[in-house]
């Protein structure tokens, strides 16, 4: 086996032989020209002991400079895997001369700096010098490089002309090429050092002073060389993350950094199933990694072209300079011409699939071919065409490339004339250069060519009516050696100029990854790219359109803005957004601004709008109509209808062909890019048609908006977003133009969707106008009252409805359905504010009257019955509640589908009644059934669904299903925080329920945090949810008391008692329960006088509000007696405990023995020893 030199080149085998190319292996950081490729278990050859021990005591610099132990120190490790470049590859690839190259990669310090004797650049310079001196043959070169070796080789190639010209192929194994927002060069260097040193010591990482600019320059210059030289690349990525290094996991070089942003025709990317250290070590010839590398090398050997002659090389170099049309020189016969009026776009990224498809369609066959690339204006068609042009120049040097801008007749004629003049071709008719241009390129001796017809958008330009000789088919060249690529905004034009529909390629917006890469390349302030969320928000606003991204970055660069600052301006108002998107910018990869071609997003589509207005007026009207509605999810059924169905289909086709609309859901739904929508609105305003179309849109929706009921929900849900846009546009209209009927329908829809705040906002504005216009129409007041109720503004409902109710009662019959509806609403309000007596009386009246007037399946009748069932439950009339709700459910199941909102609501209330009846399992089963239905039919933030899920979680918690309930409540708390105002009752219930669950699981601090958050809410925020806050406060106070904070418990309970007194009668159980807890808290805190006072008040209340001989009276008297004992009031203690004992006997109190014991103590303390002895004997 050949002895491998540590430094410099080693040729494995003889240098003489019938070799066709060289394969050179270059190792990475702390690697070795032999051990990296097999001998040893890692790039570092340290023994495990050396790594684990002595290194910790050395200085950082000595650690960096530590020399590699002698190979003899680790013979067992060294022999683990064969040295495969010599033992395998030299045998399997006999036409290759195999080399290894070594350099001192053990010293890490200074490696990534600009000027250092140990820097990457110095290693690259050394490699270039030694390559020219020692690789002493003229055969092509393939480099196989690992890790840092890739950067060294790239630097050598950019420095050495000999190295650059002879290198035809590079295989990169885990090499870092570029930093990313996730892993900048500093992080990559840190990863490489940690891997090489088997240590993540932070001090080591800190000494890696990384000059990112140097590394980026190496990368960018190398990419330029690749594009100009035809060099091919195969990048192998790490298939596994690194393990075994404490403090580090994952890939050393991530997937983004280990590949180039180059098309598949230049670069192939795949992975090796190994981590960074082991991807260069193969145990045998069947190893999948070895077979992959060998396969790539053999593939290169099969496809290696014969070397070019000197003349061909000279022609190639000459063709690399872009020749503008005005300066194009005539070439010798057979030479290729390159006439493209743009330079190569260095910011071009991605579009791989489209590029491959175009290349295949244009060049796979031998015959003449036309291909069209179509897509929305500003989506990147011209940039792709430029990329194709330079690709042809690079990889098909025998093809001439010509560019024809079809912006106008003048631009076509000028390009043809310049071509003819540049080729010194005489024209018979100098005013019409198109025909001789076409004839010349159609001649058999002209050679191979690609003609790019850019911006072929106007049908009348290509096929002018009444001018057959000017038709494109008459003058465009046709030759089996030629290819034509059209770019057009209109797919109708594309299919007119292309006979084969399979040769039309449609271009969509950039993918998220492509757009991010484009943003990175275009933006000067790179620190803005660290926040991925902000970057995505910007791209979402720009619809992932390349022109919009380019314009935005140009504006940010010129004005030194961050992405956050740009977004702030962009999202401020529509006018601000239009102003930003109108800003022009210079770009040498686009046409100079002209009437036909604009760089600004807001104006780039104006020429298309005008073309549409000319060729299809109804399509232009549709476009103006869509400027008044939402740009997404547009049902075809909602559009204005022309005289014939065929006209509608044709006009929609026109808009789709320009890329302004796209279809989905079988063609029944349409959508528009957000920026196109904005441009359409701007165009309509500039044309003076916006106001007229807005009035027409409102009138149109007033006619077509469906009746708002459950059966029509699919249709009105589709229409609602668009109707909302129209309603908001008309909020400031004069009364005569106000769309009242549409507003009422939209408000009902919003109520169905639990979007109560939105409904209230538009109804408050509408009510002011309607009160003036229609003072005797009660509909708007009824709708406004409903919105107030749904928004928990109950006092507003009472103020609005009670006078109205009295007025209606005077003017309408008792059985009038409108009156009953108003009374039903008032019943809702009384129940919500806790006045169950009034609620019962009113709802029973409504149910009785409606049962006489309407069938059992009437929705308002069922609604009243469900609400009455709920009131019965809250009044503890559980049997009446169950009986009524079971009856409602039977009717609902007979009359409606299972997902009808009333059927679900009835089951929700019935489940709660079952729960209070003690039928826990029936309640849980019913709740889970309804939740499953609602999860399919309602959005996750719909209030009905949230309310039901809250009830299920509460019941699960009280059933002992603690873990399941906790999981549900933790999910719900995220939803209610996002969907509901902070004082909403359901939000409070979720927080309180989760606190109970945390207490059950022993997570006391978490529970206290939640409960204290509830108590921090103000009365203004809470509104009608005040009682729910006080209930949470009771739980918090008890928690304070039970977990050693009696002082806090007392303070909170005093506050709660005062609050309950304001909203409850003296005998209310909530107030008495709070006073009970306060009295015990006083005792626990040593405040016996205060405890005695509270217990005395409780005993008095119990005698007043509780029947005789009840356990409540006994318990209250006993507690009072205990307080007297603690306070030294022996006589009062005896009296109270005697009363408690006598009552306990009558009610069979289970704690009777304890009462007697306490009475004995009281007797003894008061000097009545005989009675104490008698009590003890009795016990």
Rosetta blueprint (number, residue, H / E / L):
1 X L
2 X L
3 X L
4 X L
5 X L
6 X L
7 X L
8 X E
9 X E
10 X E
11 X E
12 X E
13 X L
14 X L
15 X L
16 X L
17 X L
18 X L
19 X L
20 X L
21 X E
22 X E
23 X E
24 X E
25 X E
26 X E
27 X L
28 X L
29 X L
30 X L
31 X L
32 X L
33 X L
34 X L
35 X H
36 X H
37 X H
38 X L
39 X L
40 X L
41 X L
42 X L
43 X L
44 X L
45 X L
46 X L
47 X L
48 X H
49 X H
50 X H
51 X H
52 X H
53 X L
54 X H
55 X H
56 X H
57 X H
58 X L
59 X L
60 X H
61 X H
62 X H
63 X H
64 X H
65 X L
66 X L
67 X L
68 X L
69 X L
70 X L
71 X H
72 X H
73 X H
74 X H
75 X H
76 X H
77 X H
78 X H
79 X L
80 X L
81 X L
82 X L
83 X L
84 X H
85 X H
86 X H
87 X H
88 X H
89 X H
90 X H
91 X H
92 X H
93 X L
94 X L
95 X L
96 X E
97 X E
98 X E
99 X E
100 X E
101 X E
102 X E
103 X L
104 X L
105 X L
106 X L
107 X L
108 X L
109 X L
110 X L
111 X L
112 X L
113 X L
114 X L
115 X L
116 X L
117 X L
118 X L
119 X L
120 X H
121 X H
122 X H
123 X H
124 X H
125 X H
126 X H
127 X H
128 X H
129 X H
130 X H
131 X H
132 X H
133 X H
134 X H
135 X L
136 X L
137 X L
138 X L
139 X L
140 X E
141 X E
142 X E
143 X E
144 X E
145 X E
146 X E
147 X L
148 X L
149 X H
150 X H
151 X H
152 X H
153 X H
154 X H
155 X H
156 X H
157 X H
158 X H
159 X H
160 X L
161 X H
162 X H
163 X H
164 X H
165 X H
166 X H
167 X E
168 X E
169 X E
170 X E
171 X E
172 X E
173 X E
174 X L
175 X L
176 X L
177 X L
178 X L
179 X L
180 X L
181 X L
182 X L
183 X L
184 X L
185 X H
186 X H
187 X H
188 X H
189 X H
190 X H
191 X H
192 X H
193 X H
194 X H
195 X H
196 X H
197 X H
198 X L
199 X L
200 X L
201 X L
202 X H
203 X H
204 X H
205 X H
206 X H
207 X L
208 X L
209 X L
210 X L
211 X L
212 X H
213 X H
214 X H
215 X H
216 X H
217 X H
218 X H
219 X H
220 X H
221 X H
222 X H
223 X H
224 X H
225 X H
226 X H
227 X H
228 X H
229 X H
230 X L
231 X L
232 X E
233 X E
234 X E
235 X E
236 X E
237 X E
238 X E
239 X L
240 X L
241 X L
242 X E
243 X L
244 X L
245 X L
246 X L
247 X L
248 X L
249 X L
250 X E
251 X L
252 X L
253 X L
254 X L
255 X L
256 X L
257 X L
258 X L
259 X L
260 X L
261 X L
262 X L
263 X L
264 X L
265 X L
266 X L
267 X E
268 X E
269 X E
270 X E
271 X E
272 X E
273 X L
274 X L
275 X L
276 X L
277 X L
278 X L
279 X L
280 X L
281 X L
282 X L
283 X L
284 X L
285 X L
286 X L
287 X L
288 X H
289 X H
290 X H
291 X H
292 X H
293 X H
294 X H
295 X H
296 X H
297 X H
298 X H
299 X H
300 X H
301 X H
302 X H
303 X H
304 X L
305 X L
306 X L
307 X L
308 X L
309 X L
310 X H
311 X H
312 X H
313 X H
314 X H
315 X H
316 X H
317 X H
318 X H
319 X H
320 X L
321 X L
322 X L
323 X L
324 X L
325 X H
326 X H
327 X H
328 X L
329 X L
330 X L
331 X L
332 X L
333 X L
334 X L
335 X L
336 X L
337 X L
338 X E
339 X E
340 X L
341 X L
342 X L
343 X L
344 X L
345 X L
346 X L
347 X L
348 X L
349 X L
350 X L
351 X L
352 X H
353 X H
354 X H
355 X H
356 X H
357 X H
358 X H
359 X H
360 X H
361 X H
362 X H
363 X H
364 X L
365 X L
366 X L
367 X L
368 X L
369 X E
370 X E
371 X E
372 X E
373 X E
374 X E
375 X L
376 X L
377 X L
378 X L
379 X L
380 X L
381 X H
382 X H
383 X H
384 X H
385 X H
386 X H
387 X H
388 X H
389 X H
390 X H
391 X H
392 X H
393 X H
394 X H
395 X H
396 X L
397 X L
398 X L
399 X E
400 X E
401 X E
402 X E
403 X E
404 X E
405 X E
406 X L
407 X L
408 X L
409 X H
410 X H
411 X H
412 X H
413 X H
414 X H
415 X H
416 X H
417 X H
418 X H
419 X H
420 X H
421 X H
422 X H
423 X L
424 X L
425 X L
426 X L
427 X L
428 X L
429 X L
430 X L
431 X L
432 X L
433 X H
434 X H
435 X H
436 X H
437 X H
438 X H
439 X H
440 X H
441 X H
442 X H
443 X L
444 X H
445 X H
446 X H
447 X L
448 X E
449 X E
450 X E
451 X E
452 X E
453 X E
454 X E
455 X L
456 X L
457 X L
458 X L
459 X H
460 X H
461 X H
462 X H
463 X L
464 X L
465 X L
466 X L
467 X L
468 X H
469 X H
470 X H
471 X L
472 X H
473 X H
474 X H
475 X H
476 X L
477 X L
478 X L
479 X L
480 X L
481 X L
482 X E
483 X E
484 X E
485 X E
486 X E
487 X E
488 X E
489 X L
490 X L
491 X H
492 X H
493 X H
494 X H
495 X H
496 X H
497 X H
498 X L
499 X L
500 X L
501 X H
502 X H
503 X H
504 X E
505 X E
506 X E
507 X L
508 X L
509 X L
510 X L
511 X L
512 X H
513 X H
514 X H
515 X H
516 X H
517 X H
518 X H
519 X H
520 X H
521 X H
522 X H
523 X L
524 X L
525 X L
526 X H
527 X H
528 X H
529 X H
530 X H
531 X L
532 X H
533 X H
534 X H
535 X H
536 X H
537 X H
538 X H
539 X H
540 X H
541 X H
542 X L
543 X L
544 X L
545 X L
546 X H
547 X H
548 X H
549 X H
550 X H
551 X H
552 X H
553 X H
554 X H
555 X H
556 X H
557 X H
558 X H
559 X H
560 X L
561 X L
562 X L
563 X H
564 X H
565 X H
566 X H
567 X H
568 X H
569 X H
570 X H
571 X L
572 X L
573 X L
574 X H
575 X H
576 X H
577 X H
578 X H
579 X H
580 X H
581 X H
582 X H
583 X L
584 X L
585 X L
586 X L
587 X L
588 X L
589 X L
590 X L
591 X L
592 X L
593 X L
594 X L
595 X L
596 X L
597 X L
598 X L
599 X L
600 X L
601 X H
602 X H
603 X H
604 X H
605 X L
606 X H
607 X H
608 X H
609 X H
610 X H
611 X H
612 X H
613 X H
614 X H
615 X H
616 X L
617 X H
618 X H
619 X H
620 X H
621 X H
622 X H
623 X H
624 X H
625 X H
626 X H
627 X L
628 X L
629 X L
630 X L
631 X L
632 X L
633 X L
634 X E
635 X E
636 X H
637 X H
638 X H
639 X L
640 X L
641 X L
642 X L
643 X L
644 X L
645 X H
646 X H
647 X H
648 X H
649 X H
650 X H
651 X H
652 X H
653 X H
654 X H
655 X H
656 X H
657 X H
658 X L
659 X L
660 X L
661 X L
662 X E
663 X E
664 X E
665 X L
666 X L
667 X L
668 X L
669 X E
670 X E
671 X E
672 X L
673 X L
674 X H
675 X H
676 X H
677 X H
678 X H
679 X H
680 X H
681 X H
682 X H
683 X H
684 X H
685 X H
686 X H
687 X H
688 X L
689 X L
690 X H
691 X H
692 X H
693 X H
694 X H
695 X H
696 X H
697 X H
698 X H
699 X H
700 X H
701 X H
702 X H
703 X H
704 X H
705 X L
706 X L
707 X L
708 X L
709 X L
710 X H
711 X H
712 X H
713 X H
714 X H
715 X H
716 X H
717 X H
718 X H
719 X H
720 X H
721 X H
722 X H
723 X H
724 X H
725 X H
726 X H
727 X H
728 X H
729 X H
730 X L
731 X L
732 X L
733 X L
734 X L
735 X H
736 X H
737 X H
738 X L
739 X L
740 X H
741 X H
742 X H
743 X H
744 X H
745 X H
746 X H
747 X H
748 X H
749 X H
750 X H
751 X H
752 X H
753 X L
754 X L
755 X L
756 X H
757 X H
758 X H
759 X H
760 X H
761 X H
762 X H
763 X H
764 X H
765 X H
766 X H
767 X H
768 X H
769 X H
770 X H
771 X H
772 X H
773 X H
774 X L
775 X L
776 X L
777 X L
778 X L
779 X H
780 X H
781 X H
782 X H
783 X H
784 X H
785 X H
786 X H
787 X H
788 X H
789 X H
790 X H
791 X L
792 X L
793 X L
794 X H
795 X H
796 X H
797 X H
798 X H
799 X H
800 X H
801 X H
802 X H
803 X H
804 X H
805 X H
806 X H
807 X H
808 X H
809 X H
810 X H
811 X H
812 X L
813 X L
814 X L
815 X L
816 X L
817 X H
818 X H
819 X H
820 X H
821 X H
822 X H
823 X H
824 X H
825 X H
826 X H
827 X H
828 X H
829 X H
830 X H
831 X H
832 X H
833 X L
834 X L
835 X L
836 X H
837 X H
838 X H
839 X H
840 X H
841 X H
842 X H
843 X H
844 X H
845 X H
846 X H
847 X H
848 X H
849 X H
850 X H
851 X H
852 X H
853 X H
854 X L
855 X L
856 X L
857 X L
858 X L
859 X H
860 X H
861 X H
862 X H
863 X H
864 X H
865 X H
866 X H
867 X H
868 X H
869 X H
870 X H
871 X H
872 X H
873 X H
874 X H
875 X L
876 X L
877 X L
878 X H
879 X H
880 X H
881 X H
882 X H
883 X H
884 X H
885 X H
886 X H
887 X H
888 X H
889 X H
890 X H
891 X H
892 X H
893 X H
894 X H
895 X H
896 X L
897 X L
898 X L
899 X L
900 X L
901 X H
902 X H
903 X H
904 X H
905 X H
906 X H
907 X H
908 X H
909 X H
910 X H
911 X H
912 X H
913 X H
914 X H
915 X H
916 X H
917 X H
918 X L
919 X L
920 X H
921 X H
922 X H
923 X H
924 X H
925 X H
926 X H
927 X H
928 X H
929 X H
930 X H
931 X H
932 X H
933 X H
934 X H
935 X H
936 X H
937 X H
938 X L
939 X L
940 X L
941 X L
942 X L
943 X H
944 X H
945 X H
946 X H
947 X H
948 X H
949 X H
950 X H
951 X H
952 X H
953 X H
954 X H
955 X H
956 X H
957 X H
958 X H
959 X L
960 X L
961 X L
962 X H
963 X H
964 X H
965 X H
966 X H
967 X H
968 X H
969 X H
970 X H
971 X H
972 X H
973 X H
974 X H
975 X H
976 X H
977 X H
978 X H
979 X H
980 X L
981 X L
982 X L
983 X L
984 X L
985 X H
986 X H
987 X H
988 X H
989 X H
990 X H
991 X H
992 X H
993 X H
994 X H
995 X H
996 X H
997 X H
998 X H
999 X H
1000 X H
1001 X L
1002 X L
1003 X L
1004 X H
1005 X H
1006 X H
1007 X H
1008 X H
1009 X H
1010 X H
1011 X H
1012 X H
1013 X H
1014 X H
1015 X H
1016 X L
1017 X L
1018 X L
1019 X H
1020 X H
1021 X H
1022 X H
1023 X H
1024 X H
1025 X H
1026 X H
1027 X H
1028 X H
1029 X H
1030 X H
1031 X H
1032 X H
1033 X H
1034 X H
1035 X H
1036 X H
1037 X H
1038 X H
1039 X H
1040 X H
1041 X H
1042 X H
1043 X L
1044 X L
1045 X L
1046 X H
1047 X H
1048 X H
1049 X H
1050 X H
1051 X H
1052 X H
1053 X H
1054 X H
1055 X H
1056 X H
1057 X H
1058 X H
1059 X H
1060 X H
1061 X H
1062 X H
1063 X H
1064 X L
1065 X L
1066 X L
1067 X L
1068 X L
1069 X H
1070 X H
1071 X H
1072 X H
1073 X H
1074 X H
1075 X H
1076 X H
1077 X H
1078 X H
1079 X H
1080 X H
1081 X H
1082 X H
1083 X H
1084 X H
1085 X L
1086 X L
1087 X L
1088 X H
1089 X H
1090 X H
1091 X H
1092 X H
1093 X H
1094 X H
1095 X H
1096 X H
1097 X H
1098 X H
1099 X H
1100 X H
1101 X H
1102 X H
1103 X H
1104 X H
1105 X H
1106 X L
1107 X L
1108 X L
1109 X L
1110 X L
1111 X H
1112 X H
1113 X H
1114 X H
1115 X H
1116 X H
1117 X H
1118 X H
1119 X H
1120 X H
1121 X H
1122 X H
1123 X H
1124 X H
1125 X H
1126 X H
1127 X L
1128 X L
1129 X L
1130 X H
1131 X H
1132 X H
1133 X H
1134 X H
1135 X H
1136 X H
1137 X H
1138 X H
1139 X H
1140 X H
1141 X H
1142 X H
1143 X H
1144 X H
1145 X H
1146 X H
1147 X H
1148 X L
1149 X L
1150 X L
1151 X L
1152 X H
1153 X H
1154 X H
1155 X H
1156 X H
1157 X H
1158 X H
1159 X H
1160 X H
1161 X H
1162 X H
1163 X H
1164 X H
1165 X H
1166 X L
1167 X L
1168 X L
1169 X H
1170 X H
1171 X H
1172 X H
1173 X H
1174 X H
1175 X H
1176 X H
1177 X H
1178 X H
1179 X L
